[in-house]
Amino acid sequence: MSRIYIKEAKDAGNLSVDLLFSDQTTRRVDIGDFIRRHPHPQYNKYLDPQKFRRFEIENGNIVWGKNWDLIFPVEQLYAGVIAD
């Protein structure tokens, strides 16, 4: 089986992202839920929708911040649920 990676990511509003994976699967993932459950200054700034929208796709994953403040396992994003 080939490695699954993120091809496209779009802001879906309400701190969620719409993701398109390399196998053409799409998912909407609520990132805000994770941030609210795990308060931390490094994460909290992404509760601001303007800062949240500044994500990038790097190495087949979606990341926030120049030092990858937020990054999640692709397998969890593919499943549509970010585990604690």
C-alpha positions as CSV (number, residue, x, y, z in Angstrom):
1,M,0.0,0.0,0.0
2,S,1.4,3.4,-0.9
3,R,1.8,6.2,1.6
4,I,-1.3,8.4,2.1
5,Y,-0.6,12.1,2.2
6,I,-2.5,15.4,2.0
7,K,-2.7,16.9,-1.4
8,E,-5.0,19.9,-0.7
9,A,-6.3,21.7,2.4
10,K,-8.9,24.4,2.6
11,D,-10.3,26.4,5.5
12,A,-13.8,25.1,6.1
13,G,-14.7,27.8,8.8
14,N,-15.2,27.2,12.5
15,L,-11.6,26.1,12.9
16,S,-12.1,23.1,10.6
17,V,-10.3,22.1,7.4
18,D,-11.3,20.2,4.4
19,L,-8.6,17.8,3.3
20,L,-8.0,16.0,0.1
21,F,-5.7,13.0,0.4
22,S,-3.6,11.3,-2.2
23,D,-6.1,8.5,-2.7
24,Q,-8.8,11.1,-3.5
25,T,-10.5,10.6,0.0
26,T,-11.9,13.8,1.5
27,R,-12.4,14.6,5.1
28,R,-13.5,17.6,7.2
29,V,-11.6,17.7,10.4
30,D,-12.4,20.0,13.4
31,I,-9.0,21.2,14.6
32,G,-10.6,23.7,17.0
33,D,-12.0,20.9,19.1
34,F,-8.4,19.7,19.8
35,I,-7.2,23.2,20.6
36,R,-10.0,23.8,23.0
37,R,-9.4,20.4,24.8
38,H,-5.7,21.1,25.0
39,P,-5.2,24.7,26.1
40,H,-1.6,25.8,25.6
41,P,-0.2,29.2,24.5
42,Q,1.4,27.6,21.5
43,Y,-2.0,26.3,20.4
44,N,-4.4,28.9,21.7
45,K,-3.3,31.5,19.1
46,Y,-4.9,29.4,16.4
47,L,-8.3,29.9,18.0
48,D,-8.1,33.2,16.1
49,P,-9.6,32.4,12.6
50,Q,-7.1,34.7,10.9
51,K,-4.1,32.8,12.4
52,F,-5.8,29.5,11.9
53,R,-6.1,30.1,8.1
54,R,-2.3,30.4,7.8
55,F,-1.7,26.7,7.5
56,E,0.6,25.1,4.9
57,I,1.0,21.7,3.4
58,E,4.6,20.5,4.0
59,N,5.9,17.0,3.3
60,G,2.3,15.8,2.7
61,N,1.0,17.0,6.0
62,I,-0.9,20.2,7.2
63,V,1.1,22.4,9.6
64,W,0.6,25.6,11.4
65,G,3.5,28.0,12.3
66,K,7.0,28.3,10.9
67,N,8.2,25.8,13.5
68,W,5.2,23.5,13.1
69,D,3.4,24.6,16.2
70,L,0.6,22.3,15.3
71,I,0.9,19.1,13.3
72,F,-1.1,15.9,13.5
73,P,-0.5,12.3,12.3
74,V,-1.9,11.9,8.8
75,E,-3.5,8.7,9.8
76,Q,-5.7,10.5,12.4
77,L,-6.6,13.2,9.9
78,Y,-7.5,10.5,7.4
79,A,-9.8,8.9,10.0
80,G,-11.3,12.3,10.6
81,V,-10.6,12.3,14.4
82,I,-7.6,13.7,16.3
83,A,-6.9,11.5,19.3
84,D,-5.7,12.9,22.6
